[in-house]
């Protein structure tokens, strides 16, 4: 019987995950049943939300179970099929990451278009969940308006780098981004951000210098001191789209909340959390718009790529430490097509 390698959750971490919390195991690949396909994964995603799936407590995504294979977004080729709608050779998006080969129900796989100018990994990034997150968060949740001055935290990541570019392409006044290294700050400026600063030099100071007259809209991927600084900087009737709070994902104790939320009253601010899954109806509009920006060259995509399933856990741990520029992906095998 054929075998494959896959990552299992070996233990629930206390604080920052360590390599010993994961185990790479070899398992048999079962024969597909009627309505199933065998997928050889080409590329898989690692994402910040996965840290929450390592906890046993309830969250918006079900927890991974200790001793079982982990899950996440992956793009692969169908190499054996017992589902006529997904013949061999089909490129598919599944939730079967963290393994080289998977047997999945055809109903749980999305067939992707064959487009020579679209990398398979883009369906995990700019044309996938991070891209739709950026689009829905900025335009629907944040109610972006032309001329808005926008601040994006974690702006060099998969979501943040797209938010800033989307805002620029739709006529933002100023686009300000925070990042964690001089390289990332320089890249944000290359992307067309009006200003960028390192959060390691102080968020409140950096934002005050970059947007001395305040901001209209904040897109938050970090939480903590970034949210506190943004509340200070938001103008009357300012809005914030709260996407993530990676600064507290490894916290053992609850992190302190912003100390200035009383400003929400006088400024009449709107702070709104959201999940991308609530905005699936935007996908056709999002796909058409973003594909157009990609093909025109107006939108820049950058990926941090690791090679081989052995690198999946190191890539994930580096992601949580800010070791990526743009989308972090793990290439598992060459795409035969």
N, C-alpha and C positions, 0 to 999 in steps of 0.2 A: 504493500500500500504506500502511496505517495505520502510524504510528510512536509510540514512547513514549520517555520519558526514564528513564535509570537511572544509578546510581552505580557506577563501576568503581574497584577498587584500582589506583592509579597507581604506588605505590612502597611498599616495606616501611619503616615508620618506625624511626628510631633514637631511642629514648626516647619522649617525648611526641609523639603524632601531630600533624601540621600540615595545613592545608587542601590543600597541594600533594601530599599522599599520596593524594588522591582526585580523580576526574574525572567530571563529569556529562556524559553523552553521549546522543545521540539515535540510536535504532536502530529498524529495522522490526519490526513485530509479525507473526510468521508466522501462517498459517492453522492452526487446530487440526487435529490428526489424530484418527482414531477413538480414543475413550477419553480425550480431552483437553478442557480448557475454557479459555476466555479470561477472566481475572479482572481487573477494574479495582479496584485497591487503594484502600480507604477510609482506612486508618490503618496505620502500621507502627511497629515497636518498635526502639528502640536500647537495648542492654544492655551491662553491663560485660564480660561474657564475650567480646564481639566483639573486644575488644582482643587477646585471645589468637589470634584467627583471622587477625590481620594478620601474625603471625610465620610463618616457614616451618617451624619446628620442630614435631614431633608434639605433639598435645595431645588432650584428650577430644573436641574438635570439630575437624573437618578445616579446614585453613587456606584462606583465600581466595587465589586465584591472581592475580598481578599481571596487569592488563589484562583481567580478567574481572569480571562483575557480582558484587557481594557478596550475601550471603543473610542472612535472618533472618525473624522472625515478622511476619506481616501478616494483616490481615482485609480482605476485599474481596467484591465482588459478581460473580457469573458473568454476563458480558454476551454470551457465545456459547458454545454447548455442543455437543459431540459425544459426550457421556456421559449416558445417560438418568438415571443416579442423581443427577446434578447439573444440573438444568434451569436455564435462564436465570432470574436473580433470586435464586438461592441465595446465602446468606451463608456464606462459607467462611474457614477458617483455613489458611494455607499458610506455606511457608518462602521465599516469593518477595518479601521486602521489598527495599528500596532501589530500587524501580522503580514506575512508575505503573501499568503494565499488564503482565501476565505470561501466558504460555501454560504450563499445568501439566498433568501427568497427574492425572486424577480420583482415582486411588489415593493421590496425595500431598496431597490436599485433604480437610480435615475439615469436613463440613457442620455449621453451627452452628444452634441453635434460634432461632426468631423470637420474641423476648421483648421487649415494648415497654419494660419497666422495666430492661433491661440494655443499656448502651452497648456498641457493637462493640469499643471500645478495652479494655473490661474483660477480653475474652478474651486480651489481651496482658499483662494485669496481674493483678488480684485473682482472676479466674477462669481465668487462664492459667498459664504457666510460673513467674512469680514467686510467685503464690499457692500453687501446689502445692509449690514449693521451701520456702516458709515453713512450710507444714503438715507436710510430710514431715520436714523438718529438726528442727522443734520436737517433734513428737509421737512420731515413730518413731526418728529418729537420736539426738535428745537425750533421749528417754525422759522427757518432761515428766511431772511428778506434781503434783497439786493441792497448793498451799502452797509450791511451789518459788520461790525468789528467783532471778530471771532477769536477765541482762545481755545486751543486744543492741548490737553495734557497727554503725555505719552505719544507725542506727535510723530515720532520716527517708527512707530510700530505698524502692524498690518492695517489696523483700523485708522489710527490717527493720521498716518501719512495720506490716506485717501480723503479723510474729512477735510484736511487743509486744502488739498487740491480741488475737491468738489466745490468748496466755498469760493476759492479763487476763480474757478471757471464760471461760477454763477454770479460773479460781480461783487464779492465782499469788499468792504472798505479796507480793513486791515485783517491779516491772518497771522496770529501769533502762536508759536508752538514751543513747548518745553520738551527737553530730551535729557539724556543722561551722560553724554560725552561730547567732546569737541567735534568728533567726526560726524555724529548725528546732527548736531547743531548746524554744521556746515552744509550737510545734505539737505536739511529743511530749507535753507536759504536757496540752494540750487533748485529746489522744487517750486520756488516762487512764494514761499512764506515771506510776509513783510518783515517779520522779526522772529528770532528764535533765541532761546537761552538755555543754559544748563541748570536743571533744578538743584544740582549739587552746590550751586552758588547762592541759593536762596530763592524760593519761588515767589514770595511776596515782592522782594526787591526786583527780581527779573521781570515780573509782570508789570510792575509800576513803571519800570524804565521802558518796556516795550510798548505799553499802551497807557501813557500817562493820563489820557482823558477817559479811560474806562473801556469797557467792552459791552456788547449787546448780547452775546451768545457764548456759552461755555460748553464744550464737549469734553466730558470727563472720562478718562480711562484709568485714573490713578487714585483719586480720592484723597483723604488726609489733608496735608498742607496745601495741595493744589485746589481742593474744593474751598478751603477757608480763604485762600488768596482770591479766588474767583468771586466769592460772595462779596468781598470787599470791593472788587473792581467792577462788578456788574452795575450798569446804570438802572435807573428807574424802569420797571417793567422788563428787566432783563430775564433771560431764559437760560436754563441749563439742562442739557440732555445727559443723564447719568448712565453711562454704559458699563463701567467697571471701576474697581478700586484695588488695583494690583498691589498697591503699597501695603495693604493689610492681609493679603491672601495667606501669608505664612505666619501671621500673628498667632501666638499662643493665647494671649489675653486680648479681649476686645480693644481695638485701637481707639484712642480718644476721638470724639467727633469734633467737627468745626466749632470753634468757640464763639462764632459771630452770627449764628443763625437768626438772632433777633433782628438783623438788618433786613431779613426777608419781608418783614412787616412794612417798614417805612418805604422800602424800595418797591414793594409789591412784586417780588420776584416769583418766578415759577421754576421749581426744580423738579424734574420728572425723570424717574427711572424707567427703563424699557428693556424688553427682550426682543431680539430680532425675529423670533418665531411668531410674534404678534403682528408682524407686518409683511407676511408672505404675499399678500395681495399686491405689493409694490414690485414684485420680482419682474414681471414683463417690462414695466416702465424702466426699472433700474437696469435690466440687461440691455435694452435698446440704447439707453442714454450712455451707459458706461462703455459699451462696445464701440459706439461712435467716437467717444473721446479717445479710446485706445487706438482705433484705426486712423484717426486724424493726427496722432502723435501728441495730443494735448495732455494726456495723462501718462505719468511715468510710473512704472512698476519696478520695484526692487525686491529681491528675495534673498534670504540667507538659507543656503542649501547645505544639508548634511547628507552624506552618502552611506547607504546600507542600514539595515534594520538594527545593527549593533549600535548605531548612533542615535536611535530614537530617544532613549532616555537621556543621554548627555545633551541632546538638542533641547529637550523639554526643560531640563534643569537650567540650562543657559538662558532659555527664554524667560524663566521666572526671575533671573538675575539681570535681565535687560541686555542679553548678549546677542540680540538680533537687530538688524536694520531692515525694515519692511517685514514681509511675511516669512516666518520660519517654516520650512518644509523639509521632509526627509525623503530622498529619492531611494526607492527600494529596488527598482529594476529598470533597465532601459525599456522604453515603449516600443514594442515590436512593430507598430504601425507608424 
